[in-house]
Amino acid sequence: MNKLELVEHVANETECSKAAAAAAIDAVIDGITTALKKGDEVRLVGFGTFSVKKRAAGKGRNPATGEEIKIPASKSARFKPGQTLKTALNKTK
């Protein structure tokens, strides 16, 4: 499912316009992004938790030349699914 399909799904489920659904989805994504930029966690009970993981700087090798390179420290977003989501995904029909 891509964003356009998600907008369509939300619009159908909530009986609102696609423009309103798109604005709501954009607001949710912006809120999650803003919280993660601050270093906060975003917990959606039953769905999961978004958090930021810090990765330390390190050394690597260029596979083409074998030359050692420095890999800078970075941050990445993580998602840990909640129990309700895990159960829904593993439910047998």
C-alpha angles and dihedrals in degrees: 000000000000128000094269091053090047091052090051092049093049091047091052095045095048097035092232132125122281089242091056091046091050091049091050093049091047090051092051092049091047091050093051091046093049093050093048091049088057090051094250126137121239112215119192103184111232093009105060150263129279115205142163121249120199117217117202123231115265147164128264140168131247102237093211098052104016088232116150114245134189116241110206123226113266144175126231135186118248130195124203113189119231125236095259091054092046091051093048092050094049098042112120117221 
